Amino acid sequence: MKAAANAVRFSIYDPLIAMIRKCWRLIRVISGDDAYERYLAHWQRHHQGDTEDATPLLDRKSFHAAEIQRRWSGIKRCC
């Protein structure tokens, strides 16, 4: 009987938990925290099977170093 009561009690919180997870994903997207995961998904879709255009998969540290270099190299001004 207690197992059924616990299952009902946890199901009440499922929409709240789902909303918190969506908010957390949104925060990660906005802040750029999920950039490496998006890079991995892109690499698997577009570069994994390439033999002629072999793009090496970067580890997390190398990816972030390349991103910092890409963002901050060059002229950064509005006019």
N, CA, C and O atoms as a DFTB+ gen file, in Angstrom:
316 C
 N C O
     1  1       0.824      -1.187       0.000
     2  2       0.000       0.000       0.000
     3  2       0.872       1.256       0.000
     4  3       0.557       2.236      -0.676
     5  1       1.978       1.224       0.766
     6  2       2.856       2.388       0.819
     7  2       3.501       2.667      -0.533
     8  3       3.702       3.829      -0.887
     9  1       3.830       1.631      -1.293
    10  2       4.451       1.827      -2.603
    11  2       3.510       2.575      -3.531
    12  3       3.944       3.462      -4.266
    13  1       2.245       2.237      -3.512
    14  2       1.266       2.928      -4.351
    15  2       1.106       4.375      -3.916
    16  3       0.974       5.262      -4.760
    17  1       1.117       4.623      -2.633
    18  2       0.992       5.994      -2.123
    19  2       2.211       6.824      -2.532
    20  3       2.074       7.992      -2.898
    21  1       3.392       6.228      -2.470
    22  2       4.597       6.943      -2.895
    23  2       4.571       7.245      -4.386
    24  3       5.008       8.318      -4.803
    25  1       4.068       6.324      -5.192
    26  2       4.007       6.538      -6.634
    27  2       3.067       7.690      -6.963
    28  3       3.346       8.487      -7.858
    29  1       1.971       7.776      -6.250
    30  2       1.021       8.862      -6.474
    31  2       1.624      10.182      -6.018
    32  3       1.472      11.199      -6.695
    33  1       2.296      10.178      -4.891
    34  2       2.866      11.402      -4.343
    35  2       3.961      11.942      -5.271
    36  3       4.043      13.154      -5.469
    37  1       4.796      11.080      -5.838
    38  2       5.855      11.541      -6.735
    39  2       5.290      12.028      -8.064
    40  3       5.869      12.917      -8.689
    41  1       4.173      11.464      -8.504
    42  2       3.616      11.887      -9.783
    43  2       3.079      13.316      -9.715
    44  3       2.953      13.970     -10.750
    45  1       2.769      13.800      -8.546
    46  2       2.303      15.176      -8.387
    47  2       3.425      16.149      -8.735
    48  3       3.163      17.226      -9.271
    49  1       4.651      15.790      -8.442
    50  2       5.787      16.674      -8.654
    51  2       6.405      16.556     -10.047
    52  3       7.301      17.330     -10.384
    53  1       5.950      15.617     -10.852
    54  2       6.532      15.424     -12.172
    55  2       6.469      16.671     -13.052
    56  3       7.478      16.997     -13.677
    57  1       5.340      17.393     -13.139
    58  2       5.339      18.611     -13.960
    59  2       6.318      19.676     -13.447
    60  3       6.936      20.383     -14.243
    61  1       6.456      19.789     -12.156
    62  2       7.390      20.746     -11.572
    63  2       8.830      20.368     -11.914
    64  3       9.632      21.230     -12.274
    65  1       9.150      19.103     -11.802
    66  2      10.487      18.628     -12.131
    67  2      10.775      18.836     -13.611
    68  3      11.881      19.234     -13.977
    69  1       9.790      18.571     -14.467
    70  2       9.971      18.778     -15.902
    71  2      10.215      20.259     -16.204
    72  3      11.049      20.584     -17.049
    73  1       9.504      21.153     -15.531
    74  2       9.682      22.579     -15.744
    75  2      11.066      23.036     -15.273
    76  3      11.706      23.852     -15.936
    77  1      11.524      22.522     -14.151
    78  2      12.860      22.868     -13.644
    79  2      13.927      22.398     -14.620
    80  3      14.889      23.123     -14.872
    81  1      13.779      21.200     -15.175
    82  2      14.748      20.685     -16.152
    83  2      14.769      21.543     -17.411
    84  3      15.843      21.821     -17.944
    85  1      13.595      21.971     -17.901
    86  2      13.537      22.838     -19.077
    87  2      14.208      24.175     -18.796
    88  3      14.939      24.695     -19.639
    89  1      13.961      24.732     -17.612
    90  2      14.604      25.999     -17.246
    91  2      16.114      25.835     -17.168
    92  3      16.858      26.711     -17.608
    93  1      16.568      24.721     -16.612
    94  2      18.004      24.475     -16.502
    95  2      18.636      24.358     -17.887
    96  3      19.716      24.902     -18.119
    97  1      17.968      23.644     -18.821
    98  2      18.479      23.543     -20.189
    99  2      18.545      24.913     -20.853
   100  3      19.505      25.216     -21.563
   101  1      17.527      25.743     -20.624
   102  2      17.508      27.083     -21.194
   103  2      18.658      27.924     -20.644
   104  3      19.313      28.643     -21.399
   105  1      18.905      27.841     -19.360
   106  2      20.019      28.582     -18.747
   107  2      21.343      28.124     -19.349
   108  3      22.212      28.950     -19.628
   109  1      21.504      26.823     -19.550
   110  2      22.739      26.303     -20.139
   111  2      22.930      26.782     -21.573
   112  3      24.053      27.083     -21.980
   113  1      21.841      26.856     -22.346
   114  2      21.923      27.332     -23.729
   115  2      22.291      28.808     -23.747
   116  3      23.180      29.215     -24.494
   117  1      21.621      29.610     -22.938
   118  2      21.870      31.046     -22.921
   119  2      23.298      31.355     -22.473
   120  3      23.953      32.230     -23.039
   121  1      23.771      30.652     -21.479
   122  2      25.112      30.921     -20.950
   123  2      26.219      30.300     -21.794
   124  3      27.385      30.662     -21.632
   125  1      25.885      29.377     -22.688
   126  2      26.895      28.710     -23.503
   127  2      27.521      27.516     -22.820
   128  3      28.511      26.970     -23.308
   129  1      26.964      27.108     -21.710
   130  2      27.513      25.984     -20.958
   131  2      27.364      24.666     -21.706
   132  3      28.127      23.731     -21.465
   133  1      26.402      24.578     -22.602
   134  2      26.184      23.344     -23.350
   135  2      26.889      23.348     -24.705
   136  3      26.591      22.504     -25.550
   137  1      27.801      24.262     -24.925
   138  2      28.455      24.397     -26.229
   139  2      29.212      23.134     -26.620
   140  3      29.174      22.736     -27.784
   141  1      29.891      22.502     -25.686
   142  2      30.652      21.295     -26.025
   143  2      29.722      20.148     -26.403
   144  3      30.020      19.394     -27.330
   145  1      28.598      20.005     -25.698
   146  2      27.645      18.953     -26.043
   147  2      27.048      19.200     -27.430
   148  3      26.850      18.256     -28.195
   149  1      26.758      20.469     -27.759
   150  2      26.257      20.788     -29.097
   151  2      27.322      20.523     -30.152
   152  3      27.005      20.059     -31.247
   153  1      28.584      20.813     -29.834
   154  2      29.690      20.520     -30.750
   155  2      29.789      19.016     -31.011
   156  3      29.956      18.600     -32.157
   157  1      29.690      18.210     -29.975
   158  2      29.754      16.753     -30.146
   159  2      28.616      16.251     -31.027
   160  3      28.835      15.412     -31.901
   161  1      27.405      16.754     -30.808
   162  2      26.267      16.334     -31.626
   163  2      26.474      16.746     -33.082
   164  3      26.184      15.968     -33.991
   165  1      26.969      17.953     -33.310
   166  2      27.239      18.411     -34.678
   167  2      28.318      17.551     -35.324
   168  3      28.177      17.144     -36.476
   169  1      29.383      17.274     -34.601
   170  2      30.482      16.476     -35.153
   171  2      30.003      15.080     -35.530
   172  3      30.376      14.559     -36.581
   173  1      29.182      14.474     -34.683
   174  2      28.677      13.134     -34.978
   175  2      27.770      13.132     -36.199
   176  3      27.798      12.189     -36.990
   177  1      26.953      14.197     -36.362
   178  2      26.055      14.263     -37.512
   179  2      26.790      14.543     -38.810
   180  3      26.456      13.967     -39.845
   181  1      27.793      15.428     -38.771
   182  2      28.357      15.941     -40.018
   183  2      29.784      15.493     -40.329
   184  3      30.166      15.496     -41.499
   185  1      30.570      15.118     -39.358
   186  2      31.992      14.868     -39.600
   187  2      32.465      13.474     -39.223
   188  3      33.608      13.127     -39.518
   189  1      31.655      12.683     -38.599
   190  2      32.109      11.395     -38.085
   191  2      32.525      10.445     -39.201
   192  3      33.542       9.764     -39.075
   193  1      31.762      10.383     -40.291
   194  2      32.060       9.429     -41.349
   195  2      32.922       9.986     -42.455
   196  3      33.234       9.266     -43.404
   197  1      33.324      11.255     -42.368
   198  2      34.114      11.870     -43.429
   199  2      35.512      11.270     -43.474
   200  3      36.209      11.202     -42.462
   201  1      35.908      10.838     -44.661
   202  2      37.270      10.336     -44.825
   203  2      38.134      11.366     -45.526
   204  3      39.310      11.514     -45.193
   205  1      37.567      12.086     -46.497
   206  2      38.337      13.095     -47.222
   207  2      38.443      14.401     -46.448
   208  3      39.445      15.108     -46.553
   209  1      37.423      14.718     -45.680
   210  2      37.404      15.953     -44.896
   211  2      37.485      15.587     -43.416
   212  3      36.614      15.954     -42.628
   213  1      38.517      14.875     -43.057
   214  2      38.649      14.359     -41.696
   215  2      38.887      15.497     -40.707
   216  3      39.990      16.036     -40.611
   217  1      37.838      15.851     -39.978
   218  2      37.934      16.854     -38.931
   219  2      38.115      16.121     -37.615
   220  3      37.254      15.334     -37.223
   221  1      39.224      16.366     -36.926
   222  2      39.444      15.628     -35.681
   223  2      38.481      16.082     -34.583
   224  3      38.120      17.256     -34.505
   225  1      38.083      15.155     -33.758
   226  2      37.219      15.458     -32.630
   227  2      38.070      16.067     -31.524
   228  3      39.075      15.486     -31.113
   229  1      37.666      17.234     -31.048
   230  2      38.406      17.908     -29.987
   231  2      37.911      17.444     -28.629
   232  3      36.722      17.184     -28.448
   233  1      38.824      17.342     -27.679
   234  2      38.394      17.083     -26.316
   235  2      37.864      18.390     -25.729
   236  3      37.994      19.447     -26.347
   237  1      37.272      18.322     -24.550
   238  2      36.615      19.480     -23.938
   239  2      37.583      20.651     -23.747
   240  3      37.233      21.794     -24.041
   241  1      38.779      20.380     -23.265
   242  2      39.749      21.441     -23.000
   243  2      40.191      22.115     -24.302
   244  3      40.274      23.342     -24.363
   245  1      40.470      21.334     -25.330
   246  2      40.874      21.887     -26.623
   247  2      39.742      22.672     -27.268
   248  3      39.976      23.708     -27.891
   249  1      38.520      22.184     -27.122
   250  2      37.367      22.881     -27.679
   251  2      37.216      24.265     -27.048
   252  3      37.018      25.255     -27.753
   253  1      37.308      24.331     -25.730
   254  2      37.137      25.619     -25.056
   255  2      38.280      26.573     -25.393
   256  3      38.058      27.777     -25.521
   257  1      39.484      26.058     -25.536
   258  2      40.605      26.911     -25.939
   259  2      40.379      27.460     -27.347
   260  3      40.643      28.635     -27.599
   261  1      39.895      26.626     -28.266
   262  2      39.617      27.072     -29.628
   263  2      38.480      28.086     -29.656
   264  3      38.529      29.040     -30.432
   265  1      37.470      27.899     -28.833
   266  2      36.349      28.841     -28.765
   267  2      36.796      30.195     -28.226
   268  3      36.379      31.232     -28.741
   269  1      37.627      30.198     -27.212
   270  2      38.135      31.459     -26.670
   271  2      38.970      32.177     -27.726
   272  3      38.858      33.391     -27.891
   273  1      39.794      31.437     -28.429
   274  2      40.602      32.026     -29.500
   275  2      39.711      32.598     -30.596
   276  3      39.957      33.702     -31.082
   277  1      38.679      31.857     -30.988
   278  2      37.778      32.315     -32.041
   279  2      37.022      33.571     -31.623
   280  3      36.867      34.503     -32.413
   281  1      36.550      33.592     -30.371
   282  2      35.760      34.731     -29.903
   283  2      36.568      36.003     -29.740
   284  3      36.071      37.091     -30.029
   285  1      37.799      35.886     -29.286
   286  2      38.539      37.069     -28.894
   287  2      39.638      37.453     -29.869
   288  3      40.371      38.405     -29.601
   289  1      39.784      36.762     -30.975
   290  2      40.785      37.189     -31.963
   291  2      40.097      38.107     -32.977
   292  3      38.914      37.952     -33.281
   293  1      40.854      39.044     -33.478
   294  2      40.308      39.974     -34.464
   295  2      39.805      41.254     -33.819
   296  3      39.943      41.455     -32.612
   297  1      39.235      42.094     -34.621
   298  2      38.732      43.397     -34.163
   299  2      37.368      43.205     -33.522
   300  3      36.473      42.598     -34.110
   301  1      37.219      43.724     -32.321
   302  2      35.960      43.648     -31.596
   303  2      35.494      45.055     -31.266
   304  3      35.716      45.550     -30.161
   305  1      34.851      45.690     -32.224
   306  2      34.292      47.010     -31.973
   307  2      33.078      47.202     -32.862
   308  3      32.875      46.451     -33.815
   309  1      32.290      48.186     -32.559
   310  2      31.052      48.382     -33.288
   311  2      31.223      49.248     -34.523
   312  3      30.444      49.109     -35.465
   313  1      32.222      50.149     -34.562
   314  2      32.376      51.029     -35.724
   315  2      33.822      51.374     -35.991
   316  3      34.118      52.106     -36.936
